[in-house]
Amino acid sequence: MQIAGSAALVTGANRGLGLAYARELVSRGAAKVYGAARHPDQVTEPGVIPVALDITDAQRVAEVAKQCADVSLLVNNAGVMKASNFIGAPNTDAARAEMETNYFGTLSMCRAFAPVLAANGGGALVNMLSVGSFYTNPFTASYGASKAAAWSLTNGVRLELHHQGTLVVAVHAGFIDTDMAAMVSEPKISPESVAQQAFDAVEAGQVEVLADERTRTIKASLSRDQELVYPPVQEFWDSIVQGTH
Ligand SMILES: NC(=O)c1ccc[n+]([C@@H]2O[C@H](COP(=O)([O-])OP(=O)(O)OC[C@H]3O[C@@H](n4cnc5c(N)ncnc54)[C@H](OP(=O)(O)O)[C@@H]3O)[C@@H](O)[C@H]2O)c1
């Protein structure tokens, strides 16, 4: 689809990658860019219309879908990462919060906006996923589970919306230079690069973006993940547990 002239909505548009998505949409000539955020006063980017939205609030999601009935491009960017593992975490609160936002919140948005996209000619839906959709990193284990669920959701939504001509794009990335990865010292790609790759895919009709080298390597290794992906992860995690790192 053509972004120029379209109406788009980005969730979590107040900071980080969501802000980069909103800014890129404006620069590509989108006619209207709704910047959805829990605190809409934080959406100050020129050309972006603030909209109050917590994606875990199903009633508000429905209201926003009514209010923004001209949207033909939905970018499900909002997400949380609690740096929590499965067994070592004190309870399941982090795992539930991540699933509630990254999976159920994204699911709510897809369901509410599917008819809006249909009414506007099909359009496109972008789901912001992760390299963590493909394998479990113990440092962010429950986050990975929520992104794996969201990957499955994305593939299913693509199948279900094909008949209405909606392009469903999965964007996977490793570390991106935003608040979410602030504690990470490994190489990160810029949010601008992710936004550009995602919208290039939308304009080219491509269904998947693997935004960096690590993400491409992991995806290519999936059929042999127990040989290629997990042994170094296990070794590193064991060294942390044993205090030898
Ligand atoms: N940074 C990375 O390394 C990385 C890598 C791969 C994928 N991602 C994904 O990229 C997306 C954007 O993350 P980021 O890196 O920009 O992280 P970030 O800087 O932590 O920003 C997260 C954004 O999501 C919003 N958000 C969280 N929960 C929400 C909710 N219930 N309703 C509405 N908005 C909500 C936040 O709003 P508030 O300001 O109100 O908290 C914020 O705008 C996420 O889906 C993340 O999982 C990030």
The ligand as a MOL file (V3000), in Angstrom:
LIG
                    3D

  0  0  0     0  0            999 V3000
M  V30 BEGIN CTAB
M  V30 COUNTS 48 52 0 0 0
M  V30 BEGIN ATOM
M  V30 1 N 13.9710 -1.9560 22.4030 0
M  V30 2 C 14.2220 -3.1830 21.9720 0
M  V30 3 O 15.3510 -3.7020 22.1050 0
M  V30 4 C 13.1480 -3.9560 21.2510 0
M  V30 5 C 13.5270 -5.0700 20.4780 0
M  V30 6 C 12.5530 -5.7890 19.7910 0
M  V30 7 C 11.2310 -5.3970 19.8740 0
M  V30 8 N 10.8840 -4.3120 20.6350 0 CHG=1
M  V30 9 C 9.4710 -3.9650 20.6830 0
M  V30 10 O 9.3040 -2.6600 20.1440 0
M  V30 11 C 8.1150 -2.0660 20.6950 0
M  V30 12 C 8.4330 -0.6730 21.1840 0
M  V30 13 O 9.3410 -0.7810 22.2740 0
M  V30 14 P 10.4250 0.3260 22.6120 0
M  V30 15 O 11.7420 -0.2760 22.3520 0
M  V30 16 O 10.0760 1.6240 21.9730 0 CHG=-1
M  V30 17 O 10.2100 0.3650 24.1850 0
M  V30 18 P 9.8930 1.5490 25.1830 0
M  V30 19 O 10.8290 2.6510 24.9310 0
M  V30 20 O 9.8520 0.9050 26.5230 0
M  V30 21 O 8.4190 2.0130 24.7510 0
M  V30 22 C 7.3210 1.1890 24.9470 0
M  V30 23 C 6.0970 1.9330 24.4870 0
M  V30 24 O 4.9420 1.0900 24.6470 0
M  V30 25 C 3.9870 1.8340 25.3900 0
M  V30 26 N 3.0890 0.9690 26.1400 0
M  V30 27 C 3.4160 0.0120 27.0390 0
M  V30 28 N 2.3070 -0.5550 27.5320 0
M  V30 29 C 1.2600 0.0510 26.9250 0
M  V30 30 C -0.1420 -0.0950 26.9950 0
M  V30 31 N -0.7200 -0.9930 27.8240 0
M  V30 32 N -0.9200 0.6950 26.2240 0
M  V30 33 C -0.3530 1.5890 25.3860 0
M  V30 34 N 0.9500 1.8020 25.2820 0
M  V30 35 C 1.7570 1.0310 26.0410 0
M  V30 36 C 4.8090 2.7210 26.3040 0
M  V30 37 O 4.0120 3.7310 26.8430 0
M  V30 38 P 4.3840 4.4800 28.2550 0
M  V30 39 O 5.3420 5.5710 27.9070 0
M  V30 40 O 3.0670 4.9370 28.7820 0
M  V30 41 O 5.0290 3.4390 29.1460 0
M  V30 42 C 5.8450 3.2070 25.3000 0
M  V30 43 O 5.3100 4.1870 24.4630 0
M  V30 44 C 7.6390 -3.0320 21.7830 0
M  V30 45 O 6.6050 -3.8510 21.2820 0
M  V30 46 C 8.8740 -3.8740 22.0750 0
M  V30 47 O 8.5460 -5.1350 22.6190 0
M  V30 48 C 11.8040 -3.5860 21.2970 0
M  V30 END ATOM
M  V30 BEGIN BOND
M  V30 1 1 1 2
M  V30 2 2 2 3
M  V30 3 1 2 4
M  V30 4 1 4 5
M  V30 5 2 4 48
M  V30 6 2 5 6
M  V30 7 1 6 7
M  V30 8 2 7 8
M  V30 9 1 8 9
M  V30 10 1 8 48
M  V30 11 1 9 10
M  V30 12 1 9 46
M  V30 13 1 10 11
M  V30 14 1 11 12
M  V30 15 1 11 44
M  V30 16 1 12 13
M  V30 17 1 13 14
M  V30 18 2 14 15
M  V30 19 1 14 16
M  V30 20 1 14 17
M  V30 21 1 17 18
M  V30 22 2 18 19
M  V30 23 1 18 20
M  V30 24 1 18 21
M  V30 25 1 21 22
M  V30 26 1 22 23
M  V30 27 1 23 24
M  V30 28 1 23 42
M  V30 29 1 24 25
M  V30 30 1 25 26
M  V30 31 1 25 36
M  V30 32 1 26 27
M  V30 33 1 26 35
M  V30 34 2 27 28
M  V30 35 1 28 29
M  V30 36 1 29 30
M  V30 37 2 29 35
M  V30 38 1 30 31
M  V30 39 2 30 32
M  V30 40 1 32 33
M  V30 41 2 33 34
M  V30 42 1 34 35
M  V30 43 1 36 37
M  V30 44 1 36 42
M  V30 45 1 37 38
M  V30 46 2 38 39
M  V30 47 1 38 40
M  V30 48 1 38 41
M  V30 49 1 42 43
M  V30 50 1 44 45
M  V30 51 1 44 46
M  V30 52 1 46 47
M  V30 END BOND
M  V30 END CTAB
M  END
